[in-house]
Amino acid sequence: MVLKKQIHGINYLKSILLKKNYLESRIKPNAIIFDWDNTLIDSWPTILDALNTTFKAFNLPLWTIDEVKIRVAKSMRDSFPDLFGNDWREAGKIFYQRYADIHVKKLSPLAGAENLLKSLTKAKINLSVVSNKNGEYLRSEVSHLDWNHYFDTLVGALDAKKDKPDPQTVDMALKSSGIKRGKSVWFVGDASIDLECAHNAGLTPILVRESPPELGEMDDYPPTGYFENCDALCKFVINL
């Protein structure tokens, strides 16, 4: 119990220092690239359902929601070969068949997400999305929420020659705006692969999720700033 409290205290202190360091830098963004799943929308239940449907078809052990949150980050073409070997394309068909049946029905924006997008749009900050979700499904979800007007570009898996964390995805996201890569472009996401993409492209990496990074969790690609939710990020940006 004492050890858990010590770890919690260290994590809390680390989160405060991340925010303080970033506040001192005062780099106002002229563009923000968002991850999609579990940054702006809650998609864990949908992903869990579709994955376990696929695992059942191949007589593989099912995952828990906690395992999904830890293990899902890469695009299908980068992750399914490790899970299903030579059968990964067939597994992909099963996954997407189930996903197509349920993803819109279960689509749920995270608290504060739309207000964040409204506020950033009003502040004339260019917004786009880079996701490892199939581009077709990404665009259908954005359209279903009627959020197209917030984003300049939507980049999903298979839209670029390589998927996130490759910086080609960032170049595609920024191309129509004419904005160049740099620290005034933020990449906001909930997972280490988002931070890796930011570092690869020379952007400012921002972590947004309920819990701060654990000790050693993101040492390879550390966030410049951490915020616990969309509301906290929104409040910070509009006060820059």
C-alpha positions in Angstrom: 0.0 0.0 0.0 2.8 2.4 0.9 4.6 1.6 -2.3 1.4 2.3 -4.4 1.0 5.6 -2.7 4.7 6.5 -3.4 4.3 5.6 -7.0 1.0 7.6 -7.3 2.8 10.6 -5.7 5.7 10.3 -8.1 3.3 10.1 -11.1 1.4 13.1 -9.8 4.5 15.2 -9.4 5.7 14.1 -12.8 2.5 15.3 -14.4 2.7 18.7 -12.7 6.3 19.1 -13.9 5.3 18.2 -17.4 2.7 20.9 -17.4 5.0 23.5 -15.7 7.8 22.9 -18.2 5.4 23.3 -21.1 3.8 26.4 -19.5 7.2 28.0 -19.3 7.9 27.4 -23.0 4.7 29.2 -24.1 4.8 27.9 -27.7 1.3 28.7 -29.1 0.2 26.3 -31.8 -0.7 27.3 -35.2 -1.9 23.8 -36.0 -2.9 20.8 -33.9 -3.0 17.2 -35.3 -5.2 14.9 -33.2 -5.3 11.2 -32.8 -8.9 10.0 -33.1 -9.6 6.8 -31.1 -9.7 7.5 -27.3 -8.4 11.0 -27.8 -11.6 12.5 -29.2 -13.9 9.5 -29.1 -14.3 6.5 -26.8 -13.7 3.5 -29.1 -12.4 0.9 -26.7 -15.6 -1.1 -26.4 -15.9 -1.3 -30.2 -12.3 -2.3 -30.8 -12.6 -5.0 -28.0 -15.8 -6.4 -29.6 -14.3 -6.6 -33.1 -11.0 -8.0 -31.9 -12.6 -10.7 -29.8 -14.9 -11.7 -32.7 -11.8 -12.1 -34.8 -10.0 -14.1 -32.1 -12.9 -16.4 -31.7 -12.9 -17.2 -35.4 -9.3 -18.3 -35.1 -9.7 -20.1 -31.8 -7.3 -17.7 -30.1 -7.6 -16.4 -26.5 -9.8 -13.4 -26.0 -8.5 -10.1 -24.6 -9.8 -8.1 -21.7 -10.4 -4.4 -22.1 -7.2 -3.7 -20.2 -5.2 -5.8 -22.6 -6.7 -4.0 -25.5 -5.8 -0.6 -24.1 -2.2 -1.7 -23.6 -1.7 -3.6 -26.9 -3.7 -1.7 -29.5 -1.9 1.3 -31.1 -0.5 0.3 -34.5 -2.5 0.1 -37.8 -3.8 -3.3 -38.9 -1.1 -3.8 -41.6 1.5 -3.2 -38.9 0.0 -5.3 -36.1 -2.1 -8.1 -37.5 0.7 -10.1 -39.1 2.2 -10.5 -35.6 -1.2 -11.7 -34.2 -2.4 -13.9 -37.1 0.7 -14.7 -39.2 -0.1 -15.5 -42.8 -3.8 -15.4 -42.1 -3.7 -11.7 -41.1 -5.6 -10.5 -44.2 -8.4 -13.0 -43.6 -8.5 -11.9 -40.0 -8.7 -8.3 -41.1 -11.8 -9.0 -43.2 -13.5 -10.6 -40.1 -12.5 -7.7 -37.9 -13.7 -5.0 -40.3 -17.0 -6.9 -41.0 -17.8 -6.8 -37.3 -16.4 -3.3 -36.9 -18.6 -2.0 -39.8 -21.7 -3.5 -38.1 -21.2 -1.7 -34.8 -18.8 1.2 -34.9 -21.4 4.0 -35.7 -23.9 2.6 -33.3 -21.4 2.6 -30.5 -19.7 5.9 -31.4 -19.3 8.2 -28.4 -17.4 11.4 -28.2 -15.3 11.9 -25.1 -16.4 14.5 -22.6 -15.3 18.0 -23.7 -14.1 16.9 -27.1 -16.5 18.9 -29.3 -16.1 22.0 -27.1 -12.4 21.7 -27.5 -12.7 21.5 -31.3 -15.1 24.5 -31.3 -12.8 26.6 -29.2 -9.7 25.8 -31.3 -11.6 26.5 -34.5 -12.8 29.8 -33.1 -9.1 30.6 -32.2 -8.2 30.0 -35.9 -5.9 27.0 -35.1 -5.7 24.6 -38.1 -7.0 21.2 -37.0 -6.5 17.7 -38.6 -6.5 14.1 -37.6 -3.9 11.3 -38.0 -5.2 8.0 -37.0 -4.3 4.3 -37.4 -8.0 3.6 -38.0 -8.8 2.7 -41.6 -9.4 6.0 -43.4 -12.8 5.0 -44.7 -14.1 4.3 -41.2 -12.4 7.4 -39.8 -14.2 9.6 -42.3 -17.5 7.9 -41.8 -17.3 8.5 -38.0 -16.3 12.1 -38.4 -19.2 12.6 -40.8 -21.7 10.8 -38.5 -20.8 13.3 -35.7 -21.0 16.2 -38.1 -17.5 17.2 -37.3 -16.1 17.6 -40.8 -16.1 21.4 -40.6 -13.6 21.3 -37.7 -10.9 19.5 -39.6 -8.8 20.5 -42.6 -7.6 17.0 -43.3 -8.4 13.5 -42.1 -5.6 10.9 -42.5 -6.3 7.3 -41.6 -4.5 3.9 -42.1 -3.7 3.2 -45.8 -4.1 6.8 -46.8 -0.4 7.4 -46.8 2.3 4.9 -48.0 3.1 4.2 -44.4 1.0 4.6 -41.3 1.6 6.4 -38.0 4.2 6.8 -36.5 5.8 7.5 -39.9 6.0 11.3 -40.5 4.5 10.8 -44.0 1.1 10.9 -42.2 2.0 14.3 -40.8 3.0 15.7 -44.1 -0.3 14.6 -45.6 -2.2 16.2 -42.8 -0.4 19.5 -43.2 -0.2 19.6 -47.0 -3.3 21.6 -47.8 -2.7 24.2 -45.1 0.8 25.0 -46.2 1.9 24.8 -42.6 5.4 23.4 -42.1 6.5 20.9 -39.6 7.8 22.4 -36.4 7.3 23.0 -32.7 4.3 25.3 -33.3 2.5 22.2 -34.6 1.2 20.0 -31.8 0.4 16.3 -32.0 -2.2 15.4 -29.4 -2.9 11.8 -28.5 -3.5 9.2 -25.8 -0.8 6.7 -26.7 3.0 6.4 -27.0 2.7 5.9 -30.8 1.2 9.4 -31.0 4.2 10.8 -29.1 6.6 8.8 -31.3 5.0 10.2 -34.4 5.4 13.7 -33.0 9.0 13.2 -32.3 9.6 11.6 -35.7 8.1 14.6 -37.4 9.7 17.3 -35.2 6.4 18.4 -33.6 5.4 19.1 -30.0 4.1 15.9 -28.4 1.1 16.3 -26.1 -0.4 13.4 -24.1 -4.1 13.6 -23.2 -5.5 10.8 -21.1 -6.9 10.2 -17.6 -3.7 8.9 -16.1 -0.2 10.5 -16.3 2.6 8.5 -17.7 4.0 5.8 -15.4 7.7 5.8 -14.6 9.7 4.7 -17.6 6.5 4.3 -19.7 7.3 7.0 -22.3 11.0 7.6 -21.8 11.8 6.9 -25.4 9.2 9.5 -26.7 8.3 11.7 -23.7 5.4 14.2 -23.9 6.2 17.9 -23.7 2.8 18.4 -22.0 0.3 16.3 -20.3 -3.4 17.0 -19.7 -5.9 14.7 -18.1 -8.8 15.4 -20.5 -10.1 17.6 -23.3 -11.3 20.3 -21.0 -7.9 20.7 -19.4 -6.2 21.0 -22.8 -8.9 23.4 -24.0 -8.5 25.7 -21.0 -4.7 25.8 -21.4 -4.7 26.5 -25.2 -7.3 29.3 -25.2 -5.4 31.1 -22.4 -2.1 31.2 -24.3 
